[in-house]
Amino acid sequence: MGYARESKYAENTATIRSLCLDGKLGAAFWLQRKMVQKGVVPDAFTHNHIVNGLCKIGLLEKADWVVKEMLEFGPRPNCATYNTLIKGYCAVNSVDKALYLFSAMANAGILPNRVTCNVLVHALYFKNGAIVQALSHWSHMLQNCTKVDVVAYNVLINGFCKSLQMHLAYGYACEMFKKGLLPDVFTYNILIGALCKEGKISEACYTLGVMSNMGIMPDQITYQTVIRGLCFDGEIVRAKNLLSCMLNNLMVPKPLIWNLIIDLYGRYNDLSNAFLTRDQMLAFGVLPNVFTYNALILAQVKSENFYGACSLKEEMISKGLCPDVVTYNLLIGAACNLGRPDFALQLHKEMVQRGYEPDSITLTELVRGFCIRSNMKEAEELYAKILKSGLLNDHVPVQILFNKFCKLEEPVRAFNIYQDLLESKKASRPY
């Protein structure tokens, strides 16, 4: 009989946990109540599943009630119970309630662990930005001999980086060493990411070097962050060298890294290296995507190789990739530069047929193309279309038309263009 009861208990508690994981809280509660009515109380592990399930769907008051019931009737809640509830309240930005529960843990004789610390410090930074409160909580944890680990320090350092207090971030990174804790790849990624955001690319590269000297292997995120920063700074040689480091360490980057380097070569009119990088990308088994082709098309356009750019569009289609608005805008702009508004209109038609809605850049390029050929009637009609559509978000098409009419010695028509702009802005105001 005892064995049968034990078997039934195990089956019922396993069912409750499974129901909670599936989000079937009503059925889980019904089975829990049936067990209690028969004098059998599910264990804390099972109750924790119920609390977690309630927190996930935002029923925090109900979860709180379950914990209070556990305190009164059993089973006794443990640290995981409180961590789950504290995390739930932090998720909805109710940090005060989370801190109250933290105090309640101590009153119930339950010691917080490093998970409790991480959740609260994270919430205090990223939900409220309360740095002083977070540090106070941190000091309290240390004074009570709560064991803090690298994860806890990473949360704290990340908070300082987010609030642009790098001196404090470095200070706590040094404190890690003093406590015998070695920073890990996540620590360095946090610091490197913050430096790149501030535009301190040389410092980020130096930190990457320190990381490697410490025997900590950079990961994809480390390299991606630094390479992106170098590309934004125009440091193509250093970016390519880091790509080589990745490949030498048997780390094949995702298309984003390749695309950034290809794009930068294109902006420097270095068509040869742009295509060499694409070929290297293929050799390592990474398939080009739409962004890769757009970067190559830009490189061709900047090198004034319009037909090469068009052939890349056809290659995209043959590879099963669909050209996007950026692709067409680049080609339409190039056609207009060649004084071929007819070809630009053909591309515009193809773009619409593919289901893409032309944006302000598309229409502005067409206006410019018509102006280059002095087809002013078509340019004005297109400008009127831009005004009517509400796509006008800058003064570029206005300036193009105004300058052209001035060259044609037609100041009245130039003045009327600005008047049309002012009238459209008045009409768009809600008052």
N, C-alpha and C positions, 0 to 999 in steps of 0.2 A: 504493500500500500504506500509506504514511504517513497519507494522508488518511482511508483506511478505518479505520485504528487509532484515529485521533483522533476520528472520528465515533462509533465503538463506545465509546470511553472516555467521551465526553460523554453518550451514551445510558445507560451503566451507572451513572455517578455521579448522573445525574438520577433514575434508578430508585431508587437507594439512598436519596436524599433524600426521594423521594415515599413510599417504604415506611416510613421513620422517622416522617414526618408522620402517616401512617395508623396508627402504633403497631405495625407489623409488623416488629419488631426482629429476629426470627429469620431472616426472608427477607433483610433488609438485611445481616445478618452473613454469611449464606451467599454472597451476591453479592460482598461485600467480600473474603471469603476467596478466591473464585474468581479475582478480579482480581489479588490478591497472588500467588497460585500461578502466574499467567501473567506475573509480573514487572511488573505495573502497579499502582502504589499510588494510591488515591484521594486527592484533595487535602484540605487542612485544613478547607475549607468543608464538604465531605462528611462528614469525621470529626466535625466539630462537631455535625452533625445526629444522628449516632449517639450522641454523648455526651449531647445534649439529650434524645433519646428515652429513653435509659436513666435519666436523672435524673427524668424525668416519671413513670416507673413505679416509682421508688424503688430502682432497682438501682445505687446509688451506688458500691459497691465495684467493680462491673463497669465503670462509667464511669471510675473512677479508674484501673483497669487499662488501659483504652483509651488514656488520656492518657499513662501510663507507656510503653506500647508506641509511641506516637507519638514520645516523647522518644528512645527507643532506635533505632527503625527508620525514623521519618519517617511522614508529613510533620511538620514542626516545629509544635507547638501554638502558637497565637497568643493574644492577650489575650481574645478571645471564647471560646476553649476554656476557659480558666481561669475566666472570669466565669460561664459556664454551670455548671461544676462547683461553684464557690463558692456560687452561688445555690441549687443543689441541696442542698448540705449545710446552708445556712442555713434552708432550708424545713423540714428535719427537726430543727432546733434543735441541730445539731452545729456550733456556732460555733467551737469550738477547732480542728476539722478545717479549717473555712473559713479561719481565720487562718493555719494551717500552710500551706495552699495559697497564700495571699497571699505568704508568705515564699518559698515555692518558685518563685513567678513571678520574683521578683527574682534568685534563684539561677540561674534559667534564662535570665536576661537579657531578660525580658519586662516592660516597664513597665506598671503598672496604669493604667487610665483612670478617668474620672469614673463609669462604670457600676460598676466594682469598688468604688469609694469608696461609692457610694450603697447598693449591696447590703449591704456590711459594716456601715456605720453604721446602716442600717435594722434589720439583724439584731441588732446589739448592743443597740439600744433595745427593739425590740418583742418579741424572743425572750428576751433575758436581763435587760433593764433595766440593763445595765452601763454607766452613764453615764460613769464615769471612764475605762473602757476605750474607749468610743466616742470620747470627746474626745481621748484619747491617740492613737488611730488617726487622728483628724481632723488633729491637729497634725503627726503623722508625714507625712501626705499633703501638707500645705502646705510642710513643710520640704524635702520631696523635689521641690518645684515641680510636683506633680501639679495639673493644671488642674481647679479646682472650679467648678461652675456654680450657677445658681439652683436647679436640681433638688436638688443635694447639700445646699444650705442649707435647702431646704424640708424635707428628710428630718430634718435636725438640729433645726430649729425645731419640727417636729411631735413629735419625741421629747421635747423639753423641755415642750411643752404637755401631752403625755400624762402626763408625770411631775409635772405641776402646778408646774413651775419657770418661771413666766412671766418673771421677771427675766432669766433666761438666754436665753429665747426672744427677748425684745426686744433683748437684747445682740447676738445673732447676726444679727438683722434689721438692726441698725445697722451691723454689720461688713460686711454685703452692700453697703451704700451706700459704705462706705469703699473697698471693692475695685472700685467702679464697676459693681456688679451691681444692677439695679433689681428689687425684689420684684415678683412677678407676682400674678395673681388667686388662685393656689393658696396663696401665702404669706399673703395677707390672709385667705383663707377659713380657714386653719389657726388664725390668731390670733383671728379673730372667733368661730370655733366654740368655742375654749377659753374665751374670755371669757363666752360665753353659758352654757356648762356651769357656770361658777363663779357664775352669776347676775349678772354685771356687764354688764347690758344697756346702760346708758348709755355705758360704755366701748366696747362693741361698736358702738354707733351712731356714736360719735366716730370709731372706726377705719374704719367704712364711709365716713364723710365724708372722712377723710384719703385713703382709697383713690380716691375719685372726684376729689378735688382733684389727685391725682397723674396723672390721666388714665387710670386703670385701670378699665375697665368692670366693675362687679359682674356676676356671672352668676347663674343660677337658684339655685345652692347658697348664694351669699352672701345673697341676699334671703330664701330659705327659712329659713336659720339665724337671721337677725335677726328676721324676722316671727314665727317660732315662739317665740323668746325673749320678744318683746314680748307675745305672746298669753298666755304662761305668767305674765307679770308683770301682766296685765290692762290693758296699754297699747293699747286698741283704736284710738284715734285715730291714734297713730303707726304702728300696724300697717297700718291702712287707707291711710295716706299713702304707705307704702312699696309697697303693692300698686299704688297709682296711678302711682308712679315706674316700676314694672316695665312697666305697660301703656303708659305714655308712651314708654318705650324699646323698644316693639314686642316685649316679652318677656311672653308669655302663660304664667302659672304653671300647674303641674299642679294637679289637684283638692285635694291636701293643703293648699296655702296658702289656697284659698277656704274649705275646710272648717274650718280653724283660726279664721278670722275669723267665719264664720257661727256656729260653736260659741260663740265669745266673746260675740257679740251676743245669742245665746240665753240665755247665763248672766246677762247684764245685763237680761234681760226686754225687750230691744229687738227686738221681733218685726218691726217695719217694716224696719229696716236689715238684719236677717238675710235677709229675702226679697228685698230690693233687691240684696243681694250675690249671692244665688242667680240672680236675673234677669240681673245683669251677667255672671256666670259663663257663663250660656247664650248671651248676646249675643256673647261672645268665642269661642264654639264649644267650650267645655269642658263635657262632659256630667257631671251630678251622679252620684255613686255612692252606695252604701249608707251610707257615713259622712256624706255630705252630708244625706241624708234623716234619719238619726238625729239630727244636730245640729239640724235644723229641727223634728223631732218633740219634742226636748228643749225647744226654744224655745216650742213650743205648750203643752207640759205645764206649764212654769214660768209661762206666762201663763194657766194654768187653762182652756185651750181644748182639752178632751179630744176633742171631735168633729173639730176641725181636725187634731189629731194622728192620729186614726184615718183621716181622709181622705187624709193623706200616706202612710200605709201602703198604702192601696188604689192611690194614684198610683204608688208604687214598683212594685207588682205589674204595673200596666198598662204601665209602661216596661220591663218585662222584668227588673227587679231583685228579688231575693229578700230579704224582711226577715230579719234575723238575730236571735240571742239578745238582743242589746242593744236592738233595736227592740221586741221583745216585752216585755222587762223594763221598759222605759220606759212602755209602754201598760198593762201589768198593774199597775204601781205607781200610775199615774194613775187607773185604774179603782177600785183599792182606796181611794185618797184620796177618791173620790167616794162611797164606801160601796156600791160595786157589785161584791161578790165574785162574783156570778153572771156578770157580763161578764168579770171577770178570769179565771174558770175557763174561759169560752168561748175566750178568747185563749190560755190555757194549752193547751187541747185542740187548737186550730189550730196552735200551735207544735209540738206533738208530732207531729201529722199531717204537718207539713212536714219531719219528720226531725230536728228540733233537740232536744237533750237539755237539759231545764231545769237550771239551775245553782243554787247556793245563794242567789243574789239573787232568782231567780224564786220559789223556795219561801218565802223570807223575806217577800217582798212579799205572797204569798198568806196567810201566817200573819197578817200585820198586817191584811190586809183582813178576815179572819174575826174578828179581835179587835175591829176597829172596829164590826162588826155584832153583837158578843157571841156569835158562833157558836163557842163554846169547844170543843165536841166536835170539829168539823171542824178547828179550829186545832190541837188536841192530836194528832189523827190525822196531820195534815200534819207536825207537828213530829217525831212518831215516825218518819215516813218519811224526814225529813232525817237523823235520827240513824242510822237503819238503812243509808242510802245512803253514809254517810261524807262527805257534802258539807258538814257543819258546820265552818266554818273561822273563825268569830268568835262573839261572845256576843250578837249582835243579836236573833235569834229568841228566845233565852232571856230577854233583858231585856224584849222585847215581851210575852211570855206572863206573866212574873213581875209586871210592872207592872199588867197587866190583872187578874190574879187578886187582887193587892193591892187594886185599886180595887173589885173585887167582894167584898172582905172574905173571901177564901178563902185564908188564909195557908198552910194545909196543902198545898193544890194548888200554890201558888207554890213551897214548899219542895221538893215532889216533882219539879218541873221541873229544879231544880238537881241533885237527886240523880240523875235520869236522865242529865244531862249528865256528871256525874262517873263514873257507871258505864260510859257509852259510851267515855270517855277511857281508863279502866282496861282495857276490853276491846280497845282498839286498840293498847295497848302490846305490844311483842314479848317482854316479860319479866314 
